Amino acid sequence: MRRRKTDRPEKAGRGEYPEGFMRFLLRFASLVALVVAVIAGTIDSIQSVAASAVVMTPMGDAWNDVSPSSLASLRSAIAYYVHPRFYDMAMQWLLFQPAFAVFLVISLLLWMVAYKRQPAAGRFSA
């Protein structure tokens, strides 16, 4: 039996994504940020035990260890496109915060954006 044209499921057009795809990407990015936060926290705790003192790696140091060229590129892009003082005020404050805390906040924000609320009336309301 041949399928009619109307029996086909609707496909997303060019440039359109199926419903829920963006929510999936945001949740996946949240998971990645959470994994990075746990790794950064584990590294800090290992260093704290080894030093017998609390050690918290600032975000700027962690970023500089991983990719110093991208940190310099971000600084020049913010200075050119936004404002040179924005980097000094906001980004410097952010880069002095502990890396695990920054990634935990990023993970929470991404999860909150991707969260789908339940209907207010409930499933069985009339």
QUIVENQUI-V328021 format. One line per field, one symbol per residue. phi: phi as a letter, one per 30 degrees, with the letter a starting at -180 (. if undefined). psi: psi as a letter, one per 40 degrees, with the letter a starting at -180 (. if undefined). Layout:
BEGIN
phi->???
psi->???
END
This chain:
BEGIN
phi->.dddddddddcdddiccddjddddddddddddddddddddddddddddddchadbbddedddddddaddddddddddddddcaddddddddddddddddddddddddddddddddcddeddjdcdd
psi->hihideeiihihiheiiiheddddddddddddddddddddddddddddddefihhhhiddddddddgddddddddddddddcidedddcdddddeeihdddddddddddddddehhiiiddidei.
END
